[in-house]
Amino acid sequence: MGSINKQKRKTLKMILRGLAIIIGGFIAAYGLETVLIPNNVSDGGVTGLSIVSSELFGLPLGVLIGIINIPFIWLGYQQIGKSFAMYSMIGIASLAVGTSLMHDMPAIIEGDTLLITVVGGIILGIGMGVALRNGGALDGIDMLAVLLARKLPFGTSDFILFLNLFVFIFVSIVFGLQGAILSAIAYYIASKVIHIVEEGLSGSKTFKIITTQPELMVETIRERLGRSATYNEVFGGYSKEKFKEITCVINRLEDSKIKEIINEIDEEAFVTVYDVAEVKGGNFRKRNIH
């Protein structure tokens, strides 16, 4: 009975993820068809190539998005896994269908280039971010970048930038230099929004603190932030002294507060701060401090 319920929950979770990816695809399509494309602004990646090819050859954008992404879906299957490829196929199909259904919708913004790039980039980023957060993708160029990064001595982000450079050169052929520049700006804004949607608005940070008053520091953080902390024993490479290094994970909204606590207790404390992509389990949940 328990295994049946577990399977049902798993199936329901997969269905909900698929629906979220479809919604993400339609949001991205809305941004393309009502903001960017009517104002001669493109996207990066495979979608950008599809937009330019559609303008050059008069072919339906949705058809091109589906066809050009096929080899990248196969790459995703080979390099990342079956479920990622399946969810990406759903996402790319929803983007393709969405652009076809929304092709004749009127533009919601015209003329103001700054507003076009910002609003278009935000809508596009929300759609792509929703898809990525739920395990799928709306564009295949990132999969190619991951594969190249494994074969050659460069990072994935380097290859994404390199590949999109050629895309925007291609964009300039149809939309002109201004269109290519605006497309690059919209793509940059979309990438930042994707990051926010994937990680959430708050995100997390890890603080590592070496102080002469570790017990007081931990107690104050617990009392005033409701956060727990852990100790590690560390040794000074020069002084050979033994210290207690404090590790504490907080959300971004608590950043200024913990810095205030550190400065108040020990202005000479040695502090390093790291961005955290994800936090699960343990005792990360915040204790009520009121």
Residue frames as qw, qx, qy, qz and C-alpha x, y, z in Angstrom:
[[0.000, 0.885, 0.467, 0.000, 0.00, 0.00, 0.00],
 [0.318, -0.800, 0.096, 0.500, 2.82, 2.34, 0.94],
 [0.415, -0.168, 0.587, 0.674, 4.69, 1.65, -2.30],
 [0.235, 0.622, 0.660, 0.348, 1.50, 2.37, -4.31],
 [0.124, -0.945, -0.245, 0.175, 1.03, 5.73, -2.57],
 [0.424, -0.588, 0.334, 0.603, 4.70, 6.52, -3.13],
 [0.392, 0.167, 0.673, 0.604, 4.34, 5.75, -6.84],
 [0.101, 0.820, 0.541, 0.155, 1.23, 7.94, -7.03],
 [0.254, -0.887, -0.015, 0.386, 3.07, 10.84, -5.40],
 [0.447, -0.322, 0.520, 0.653, 5.97, 10.38, -7.79],
 [0.306, 0.459, 0.688, 0.471, 3.61, 10.35, -10.79],
 [0.042, -0.923, -0.380, 0.048, 1.78, 13.45, -9.52],
 [0.374, -0.724, 0.192, 0.547, 5.11, 15.23, -9.00],
 [0.417, -0.029, 0.626, 0.658, 6.17, 14.42, -12.57],
 [0.179, 0.698, 0.624, 0.302, 2.86, 15.69, -13.95],
 [0.183, -0.934, -0.193, 0.239, 3.12, 18.94, -11.98],
 [0.421, -0.510, 0.385, 0.643, 6.71, 19.45, -13.15],
 [0.364, 0.273, 0.686, 0.568, 5.62, 18.87, -16.73],
 [0.044, 0.860, 0.497, 0.112, 2.79, 21.40, -16.38],
 [0.315, -0.835, 0.034, 0.449, 5.17, 23.96, -14.86],
 [0.431, -0.226, 0.544, 0.683, 7.57, 23.51, -17.79],
 [0.248, 0.565, 0.666, 0.419, 4.70, 23.97, -20.26],
 [0.119, -0.940, -0.292, 0.134, 3.68, 27.18, -18.47],
 [0.420, -0.626, 0.278, 0.595, 7.31, 28.33, -18.62],
 [0.414, 0.127, 0.648, 0.627, 7.39, 27.66, -22.37],
 [0.110, 0.772, 0.563, 0.273, 4.22, 29.69, -22.93],
 [0.275, -0.889, -0.090, 0.355, 5.52, 32.58, -20.80],
 [0.433, -0.384, 0.455, 0.677, 8.74, 32.68, -22.85],
 [0.313, 0.411, 0.684, 0.515, 6.72, 32.52, -26.09],
 [0.034, -0.908, -0.416, 0.034, 4.62, 35.47, -24.90],
 [0.343, -0.759, 0.154, 0.531, 7.75, 37.54, -24.26],
 [0.412, -0.091, 0.619, 0.662, 9.10, 36.71, -27.71],
 [0.199, 0.492, 0.713, 0.458, 5.92, 37.29, -29.71],
 [0.098, -0.894, -0.427, -0.092, 4.52, 40.37, -27.93],
 [0.327, -0.890, 0.100, 0.301, 7.69, 42.24, -26.96],
 [0.470, -0.496, 0.515, 0.517, 10.94, 41.21, -28.61],
 [0.483, 0.206, 0.700, 0.483, 10.22, 39.96, -32.15],
 [0.245, 0.852, 0.450, 0.108, 7.75, 42.77, -33.13],
 [0.110, -0.973, 0.123, 0.161, 10.48, 45.27, -32.23],
 [0.703, 0.603, -0.339, 0.163, 13.26, 43.50, -34.18],
 [0.237, -0.635, 0.668, -0.307, 14.90, 42.15, -31.03],
 [0.790, 0.104, -0.588, -0.137, 15.93, 38.51, -30.85],
 [0.794, -0.558, 0.223, -0.091, 17.01, 36.01, -28.21],
 [0.011, -0.638, 0.761, 0.116, 20.27, 34.11, -27.95],
 [0.481, -0.132, 0.862, -0.093, 20.92, 30.42, -28.47],
 [0.217, 0.221, 0.883, 0.352, 18.86, 28.13, -30.68],
 [0.163, 0.768, 0.566, -0.250, 15.80, 30.37, -30.27],
 [0.002, -0.765, 0.177, 0.619, 17.78, 33.30, -31.67],
 [0.147, -0.211, 0.796, 0.547, 18.91, 31.23, -34.65],
 [0.203, 0.471, 0.855, 0.072, 15.30, 30.14, -35.20],
 [0.123, 0.821, 0.307, -0.464, 14.02, 33.73, -35.11],
 [0.003, -0.631, 0.436, 0.642, 16.59, 34.91, -37.67],
 [0.164, -0.004, 0.903, 0.397, 16.00, 31.88, -39.92],
 [0.222, 0.632, 0.724, -0.164, 12.26, 32.52, -39.76],
 [0.127, 0.829, 0.037, -0.544, 12.79, 36.12, -40.88],
 [0.077, -0.493, 0.652, 0.571, 15.19, 35.11, -43.65],
 [0.019, 0.013, -0.925, -0.380, 13.30, 32.16, -45.12],
 [0.521, -0.120, -0.146, -0.833, 9.72, 32.92, -44.13],
 [0.538, -0.125, -0.833, -0.031, 9.29, 29.64, -42.27],
 [0.598, -0.695, -0.216, -0.335, 7.12, 29.33, -39.11],
 [0.046, -0.676, 0.586, -0.445, 9.14, 30.09, -35.99],
 [0.775, -0.312, 0.408, -0.368, 7.60, 27.24, -34.00],
 [0.961, 0.276, -0.030, 0.011, 8.60, 24.67, -36.63],
 [0.494, 0.656, -0.426, 0.381, 12.20, 25.94, -36.68],
 [0.368, -0.606, 0.531, -0.464, 12.47, 25.93, -32.87],
 [0.917, -0.120, 0.300, -0.233, 11.35, 22.29, -32.84],
 [0.890, 0.424, -0.096, 0.133, 13.59, 21.12, -35.72],
 [0.340, 0.717, -0.448, 0.412, 16.82, 22.94, -34.78],
 [0.449, -0.582, 0.515, -0.440, 16.57, 21.75, -31.16],
 [0.975, 0.005, -0.119, -0.186, 16.31, 18.05, -32.07],
 [0.732, 0.325, -0.469, 0.371, 20.09, 17.34, -32.04],
 [0.025, -0.503, 0.495, -0.708, 20.44, 19.26, -28.77],
 [0.803, -0.303, 0.148, -0.492, 17.71, 17.17, -27.13],
 [0.947, 0.136, -0.277, 0.087, 19.68, 14.09, -28.18],
 [0.390, 0.483, -0.499, 0.604, 22.80, 15.64, -26.65],
 [0.432, -0.474, 0.354, -0.681, 20.88, 16.27, -23.43],
 [0.955, -0.127, -0.052, -0.263, 19.78, 12.63, -23.39],
 [0.833, 0.282, -0.361, 0.312, 23.36, 11.40, -23.89],
 [0.360, 0.413, -0.433, 0.716, 25.10, 13.78, -21.50],
 [0.264, -0.324, 0.389, -0.821, 22.57, 14.63, -18.77],
 [0.222, 0.079, 0.921, -0.310, 19.94, 11.90, -18.74],
 [0.009, -0.390, -0.843, -0.370, 16.60, 10.59, -19.92],
 [0.105, -0.748, -0.593, 0.279, 14.37, 12.68, -17.62],
 [0.132, -0.595, 0.081, 0.789, 16.15, 15.93, -18.52],
 [0.045, -0.039, 0.690, 0.721, 15.77, 15.17, -22.24],
 [0.058, -0.539, -0.828, -0.143, 12.08, 14.31, -21.74],
 [0.126, -0.781, -0.398, 0.464, 11.32, 17.48, -19.78],
 [0.137, -0.457, 0.313, 0.821, 13.36, 19.57, -22.26],
 [0.056, 0.218, 0.800, 0.556, 11.37, 18.08, -25.13],
 [0.088, -0.729, -0.671, 0.103, 8.16, 19.15, -23.34],
 [0.190, -0.721, -0.102, 0.658, 9.57, 22.63, -22.77],
 [0.135, -0.257, 0.533, 0.795, 10.81, 23.13, -26.33],
 [0.020, 0.415, 0.829, 0.375, 7.52, 21.80, -27.74],
 [0.110, -0.788, -0.535, 0.283, 5.53, 24.20, -25.54],
 [0.161, -0.595, 0.154, 0.773, 7.73, 27.12, -26.66],
 [0.105, -0.002, 0.721, 0.685, 7.24, 26.12, -30.31],
 [0.053, -0.594, -0.784, -0.171, 3.46, 25.75, -29.93],
 [0.185, -0.747, -0.358, 0.529, 3.26, 28.95, -27.89],
 [0.128, -0.409, 0.314, 0.847, 5.02, 31.05, -30.54],
 [0.010, 0.230, 0.789, 0.570, 2.65, 29.64, -33.20],
 [0.149, -0.684, -0.713, 0.046, -0.47, 30.39, -31.16],
 [0.220, -0.798, -0.219, 0.517, 0.68, 33.89, -30.15],
 [0.501, 0.078, 0.390, 0.768, 2.17, 34.92, -33.51],
 [0.055, 0.593, 0.450, 0.665, -0.69, 37.29, -34.38],
 [0.392, -0.756, -0.431, 0.298, -0.98, 38.86, -30.93],
 [0.211, 0.906, -0.010, 0.366, -0.35, 42.64, -30.91],
 [0.530, 0.224, -0.446, 0.686, 2.84, 44.00, -29.36],
 [0.441, -0.769, -0.439, 0.144, 2.38, 45.23, -25.80],
 [0.321, -0.768, 0.112, 0.543, 5.33, 47.66, -26.07],
 [0.669, 0.562, 0.263, 0.409, 6.60, 49.58, -29.09],
 [0.240, 0.892, -0.022, 0.383, 9.28, 52.18, -29.72],
 [0.365, -0.830, 0.368, -0.208, 10.97, 52.46, -26.31],
 [0.695, 0.389, -0.597, 0.095, 14.13, 50.38, -26.80],
 [0.005, -0.377, 0.741, -0.556, 15.10, 50.37, -23.12],
 [0.662, -0.066, 0.402, -0.629, 11.65, 49.22, -22.01],
 [0.860, 0.292, -0.293, -0.299, 11.54, 46.59, -24.76],
 [0.531, 0.383, -0.717, 0.240, 14.84, 44.96, -23.71],
 [0.167, -0.270, 0.698, -0.642, 14.04, 45.09, -19.98],
 [0.729, 0.041, 0.295, -0.617, 10.44, 43.85, -20.16],
 [0.834, 0.344, -0.362, -0.234, 11.20, 41.32, -22.90],
 [0.376, 0.414, -0.767, 0.314, 14.26, 40.01, -21.04],
 [0.352, -0.212, 0.648, -0.642, 12.31, 39.70, -17.78],
 [0.836, 0.132, 0.118, -0.519, 9.38, 37.80, -19.32],
 [0.755, 0.411, -0.508, -0.051, 11.72, 35.53, -21.28],
 [0.171, 0.421, -0.771, 0.446, 13.86, 34.91, -18.19],
 [0.587, -0.148, 0.497, -0.622, 10.85, 34.03, -16.04],
 [0.897, 0.235, -0.089, -0.364, 9.67, 31.48, -18.59],
 [0.667, 0.435, -0.585, 0.152, 13.09, 29.87, -19.05],
 [0.062, -0.423, 0.700, -0.572, 13.77, 29.95, -15.32],
 [0.762, -0.092, 0.312, -0.560, 10.50, 28.17, -14.50],
 [0.904, 0.298, -0.270, -0.144, 11.41, 25.43, -16.98],
 [0.462, 0.478, -0.653, 0.363, 14.96, 25.03, -15.65],
 [0.339, -0.384, 0.584, -0.630, 13.78, 25.01, -12.04],
 [0.843, 0.007, 0.311, -0.439, 11.53, 22.06, -12.88],
 [0.676, -0.228, 0.673, 0.196, 14.20, 20.03, -14.64],
 [0.670, 0.539, 0.454, 0.235, 13.79, 21.02, -18.29],
 [0.268, -0.396, 0.237, 0.845, 15.19, 23.52, -20.77],
 [0.499, 0.748, 0.319, -0.301, 13.74, 25.70, -23.53],
 [0.414, 0.839, -0.332, -0.119, 16.96, 26.10, -25.51],
 [0.990, 0.000, -0.008, 0.142, 19.56, 23.53, -26.51],
 [0.457, 0.743, -0.328, 0.362, 22.69, 25.66, -26.79],
 [0.431, -0.693, 0.476, -0.328, 23.50, 25.20, -23.10],
 [0.954, -0.092, 0.284, -0.030, 23.68, 21.43, -23.63],
 [0.762, 0.554, -0.093, 0.322, 26.26, 21.92, -26.39],
 [0.015, 0.820, -0.388, 0.420, 28.26, 24.21, -24.11],
 [0.746, -0.482, 0.410, -0.207, 28.29, 21.54, -21.37],
 [0.959, 0.182, 0.164, 0.143, 29.56, 18.93, -23.85],
 [0.538, 0.715, -0.192, 0.403, 32.30, 21.20, -25.25],
 [0.286, -0.795, 0.394, -0.362, 33.43, 22.14, -21.73],
 [0.890, -0.295, 0.345, -0.047, 34.00, 18.45, -21.00],
 [0.879, 0.337, 0.158, 0.298, 36.12, 18.00, -24.12],
 [0.461, 0.611, -0.079, 0.639, 38.11, 21.25, -24.13],
 [0.497, -0.240, -0.473, 0.687, 39.93, 23.27, -21.41],
 [0.109, -0.266, -0.023, -0.957, 37.33, 26.03, -21.05],
 [0.211, 0.198, 0.724, -0.626, 34.36, 26.58, -18.74],
 [0.216, 0.553, 0.797, 0.114, 30.69, 26.10, -19.70],
 [0.055, 0.870, 0.266, -0.411, 29.98, 29.83, -19.31],
 [0.166, -0.532, 0.480, 0.678, 32.89, 30.61, -21.68],
 [0.182, 0.125, 0.854, 0.471, 31.35, 28.41, -24.36],
 [0.136, 0.737, 0.647, -0.145, 27.84, 29.84, -23.83],
 [0.018, -0.821, 0.040, 0.570, 29.29, 33.32, -24.38],
 [0.194, -0.349, 0.686, 0.608, 31.36, 32.17, -27.36],
 [0.214, 0.342, 0.871, 0.279, 28.47, 30.38, -29.09],
 [0.106, 0.823, 0.508, -0.230, 26.07, 33.26, -28.51],
 [0.138, -0.620, 0.265, 0.726, 28.60, 35.69, -29.98],
 [0.105, -0.013, 0.786, 0.609, 28.09, 33.95, -33.33],
 [0.078, 0.619, 0.781, -0.016, 24.34, 33.93, -32.80],
 [0.007, -0.836, -0.246, 0.490, 24.25, 37.71, -32.32],
 [0.126, -0.391, 0.535, 0.738, 26.49, 38.24, -35.36],
 [0.085, 0.294, 0.876, 0.373, 23.90, 36.22, -37.27],
 [0.006, 0.749, 0.593, -0.297, 21.13, 38.34, -35.71],
 [0.092, -0.642, 0.099, 0.755, 22.83, 41.54, -36.95],
 [0.165, 0.022, 0.740, 0.652, 22.42, 40.31, -40.56],
 [0.079, -0.573, -0.757, -0.305, 18.63, 40.53, -40.25],
 [0.286, -0.851, -0.427, 0.110, 17.94, 43.02, -37.45],
 [0.264, 0.835, -0.145, 0.460, 20.99, 45.25, -37.94],
 [0.430, 0.253, -0.586, 0.638, 23.69, 46.19, -35.44],
 [0.339, -0.327, 0.306, -0.828, 21.22, 47.96, -33.12],
 [0.865, -0.158, -0.188, -0.437, 18.94, 44.93, -33.13],
 [0.788, 0.118, -0.546, 0.260, 21.88, 42.65, -32.30],
 [0.162, 0.304, -0.523, 0.779, 23.01, 44.89, -29.42],
 [0.573, -0.267, 0.157, -0.759, 19.47, 45.09, -28.02],
 [0.902, -0.039, -0.379, -0.205, 19.15, 41.32, -28.39],
 [0.586, 0.196, -0.612, 0.493, 22.37, 40.81, -26.42],
 [0.150, -0.295, 0.420, -0.845, 21.10, 43.14, -23.66],
 [0.775, -0.179, -0.059, -0.603, 17.74, 41.34, -23.50],
 [0.851, 0.073, -0.516, 0.062, 19.57, 37.98, -23.36],
 [0.316, 0.268, -0.603, 0.682, 21.76, 39.25, -20.50],
 [0.440, -0.259, 0.278, -0.814, 18.72, 40.46, -18.55],
 [0.878, -0.069, -0.275, -0.385, 16.97, 37.13, -19.18],
 [0.690, 0.171, -0.635, 0.303, 20.01, 35.22, -17.87],
 [0.020, 0.255, -0.556, 0.791, 19.94, 37.19, -14.62],
 [0.668, -0.160, 0.088, -0.722, 16.20, 36.62, -14.18],
 [0.847, 0.062, -0.516, -0.115, 16.71, 32.89, -14.84],
 [0.410, 0.218, -0.686, 0.560, 19.25, 32.84, -11.98],
 [0.302, -0.196, 0.402, -0.842, 16.77, 34.53, -9.62],
 [0.808, -0.049, -0.155, -0.567, 13.89, 32.22, -10.59],
 [0.763, 0.140, -0.625, 0.083, 16.07, 29.09, -10.20],
 [0.404, 0.089, -0.661, 0.626, 17.46, 30.04, -6.78],
 [0.308, -0.759, -0.563, 0.109, 14.56, 32.07, -5.41],
 [0.074, 0.898, 0.022, 0.433, 14.57, 35.72, -4.44],
 [0.557, -0.799, 0.215, -0.067, 16.28, 35.14, -1.13],
 [0.700, 0.469, -0.485, 0.235, 18.96, 32.55, -1.88],
 [0.794, -0.596, -0.039, 0.114, 21.50, 31.57, 0.77],
 [0.321, 0.769, -0.458, 0.309, 25.01, 32.41, 1.90],
 [0.866, -0.302, -0.289, 0.275, 27.59, 30.63, 4.01],
 [0.067, -0.901, 0.307, -0.300, 29.61, 32.69, 6.48],
 [0.858, -0.092, -0.338, 0.375, 32.89, 31.25, 7.79],
 [0.177, -0.904, 0.134, -0.367, 34.13, 33.24, 10.77],
 [0.733, -0.043, -0.446, 0.512, 37.39, 32.98, 12.72],
 [0.216, -0.806, 0.037, -0.550, 37.16, 35.04, 15.90],
 [0.210, 0.301, -0.730, 0.577, 38.68, 35.22, 19.36],
 [0.398, 0.004, 0.573, -0.716, 35.18, 34.92, 20.84],
 [0.274, -0.024, -0.827, -0.489, 33.55, 32.00, 19.00],
 [0.130, -0.394, -0.878, 0.240, 31.15, 30.97, 21.78],
 [0.095, 0.542, 0.312, -0.775, 29.78, 34.51, 22.19],
 [0.213, 0.279, -0.495, -0.794, 29.51, 34.88, 18.41],
 [0.239, -0.162, -0.914, -0.286, 27.51, 31.66, 18.01],
 [0.084, -0.487, -0.743, 0.452, 25.26, 32.47, 20.96],
 [0.131, 0.494, 0.074, -0.856, 24.53, 35.96, 19.62],
 [0.256, 0.135, -0.675, -0.679, 23.78, 34.66, 16.13],
 [0.206, -0.304, -0.930, -0.025, 21.41, 32.11, 17.63],
 [0.052, -0.544, -0.585, 0.599, 19.66, 34.68, 19.84],
 [0.143, 0.588, 0.012, -0.796, 19.38, 37.51, 17.34],
 [0.346, 0.329, -0.594, -0.648, 19.05, 35.63, 14.03],
 [0.851, 0.012, 0.320, -0.416, 17.57, 32.32, 15.12],
 [0.763, 0.495, -0.410, -0.066, 20.32, 30.50, 13.23],
 [0.863, -0.425, 0.229, 0.148, 22.50, 27.65, 14.44],
 [0.333, 0.807, -0.486, -0.032, 26.19, 27.27, 13.56],
 [0.980, -0.087, -0.079, 0.159, 28.92, 24.64, 13.57],
 [0.293, -0.840, 0.427, 0.163, 32.56, 24.64, 14.68],
 [0.903, 0.329, -0.157, 0.228, 35.65, 23.41, 12.86],
 [0.591, -0.682, 0.199, 0.382, 39.11, 23.35, 14.40],
 [0.646, 0.709, -0.025, 0.283, 41.63, 25.20, 12.21],
 [0.688, -0.469, 0.052, 0.551, 45.30, 26.07, 12.61],
 [0.172, 0.944, -0.130, -0.249, 47.08, 29.26, 11.58],
 [0.877, 0.391, -0.054, 0.275, 49.69, 28.52, 8.93],
 [0.340, 0.651, -0.336, 0.590, 52.07, 31.14, 10.32],
 [0.352, -0.601, 0.395, -0.599, 51.15, 31.49, 13.99],
 [0.399, 0.051, -0.913, 0.069, 50.43, 27.75, 14.48],
 [0.318, -0.033, 0.540, -0.779, 47.60, 28.81, 16.79],
 [0.022, -0.323, -0.936, -0.141, 44.45, 26.71, 17.02],
 [0.296, 0.051, 0.065, -0.951, 41.14, 28.44, 16.32],
 [0.367, 0.415, 0.811, -0.187, 37.46, 27.56, 16.22],
 [0.081, 0.034, -0.470, -0.878, 36.09, 28.41, 12.79],
 [0.423, 0.381, 0.590, -0.573, 32.34, 29.11, 12.78],
 [0.012, -0.105, -0.738, -0.667, 30.20, 28.08, 9.82],
 [0.288, 0.461, 0.577, -0.610, 26.72, 29.58, 9.54],
 [0.128, 0.292, 0.710, 0.627, 24.24, 29.41, 6.63],
 [0.164, 0.510, 0.403, -0.742, 21.78, 32.31, 6.30],
 [0.460, 0.678, 0.524, 0.234, 19.44, 33.68, 3.67],
 [0.424, 0.365, 0.121, 0.820, 20.44, 36.82, 1.76],
 [0.246, -0.806, -0.242, -0.482, 18.00, 39.01, 3.66],
 [0.711, -0.689, -0.074, 0.118, 19.98, 38.36, 6.86],
 [0.733, 0.348, -0.098, 0.576, 23.32, 39.35, 5.32],
 [0.075, 0.688, -0.172, 0.701, 23.54, 42.86, 6.79],
 [0.688, -0.637, 0.042, -0.344, 22.32, 41.66, 10.20],
 [0.942, -0.203, -0.041, 0.263, 25.00, 38.99, 10.61],
 [0.547, 0.457, -0.122, 0.690, 27.68, 41.45, 9.50],
 [0.268, -0.745, 0.096, -0.603, 26.43, 43.85, 12.15],
 [0.870, -0.486, 0.019, -0.083, 26.72, 41.10, 14.79],
 [0.867, 0.115, -0.080, 0.478, 30.26, 40.20, 13.69],
 [0.294, 0.598, -0.128, 0.735, 31.45, 43.81, 13.78],
 [0.505, -0.718, 0.038, -0.478, 29.84, 44.35, 17.16],
 [0.908, -0.412, 0.067, 0.035, 31.53, 41.35, 18.80],
 [0.676, -0.368, 0.375, 0.517, 34.90, 41.26, 17.01],
 [0.381, 0.859, -0.081, -0.331, 35.88, 43.88, 14.46],
 [0.008, -0.646, 0.725, 0.240, 39.09, 41.94, 13.76],
 [0.775, 0.077, 0.612, -0.136, 37.29, 38.68, 12.92],
 [0.004, -0.305, 0.744, 0.594, 38.40, 36.95, 9.73],
 [0.620, 0.387, 0.504, -0.461, 35.29, 36.38, 7.59],
 [0.010, 0.140, -0.756, -0.640, 34.76, 34.64, 4.25],
 [0.578, 0.354, 0.384, -0.627, 31.38, 34.57, 2.50],
 [0.109, -0.051, 0.875, 0.469, 30.15, 32.11, -0.16],
 [0.622, 0.107, -0.137, -0.763, 27.03, 32.04, -2.29],
 [0.371, -0.025, 0.917, -0.147, 25.08, 28.81, -1.79],
 [0.290, 0.002, -0.662, -0.691, 23.17, 27.28, -4.70],
 [0.700, -0.331, -0.454, -0.440, 20.88, 25.10, -2.57],
 [0.143, -0.339, 0.740, -0.563, 20.30, 24.14, 1.07],
 [0.758, -0.198, -0.466, -0.411, 18.56, 20.93, 2.13],
 [0.807, -0.267, -0.509, 0.136, 18.05, 19.04, 5.37],
 [0.433, 0.098, -0.460, 0.769, 19.92, 19.58, 8.61],
 [0.212, -0.668, -0.549, 0.454, 18.83, 22.37, 10.92],
 [0.250, 0.174, 0.245, 0.920, 18.69, 25.17, 8.38],
 [0.198, -0.724, -0.555, -0.359, 15.10, 26.11, 9.22],
 [0.074, 0.458, -0.265, 0.845, 15.03, 29.40, 11.04],
 [0.326, -0.419, -0.757, 0.382, 14.05, 29.35, 14.72],
 [0.132, -0.859, -0.358, -0.342, 11.50, 31.91, 15.88],
 [0.464, 0.075, -0.352, 0.810, 13.35, 34.82, 17.56],
 [0.236, -0.506, -0.088, -0.825, 10.36, 36.92, 18.58]]
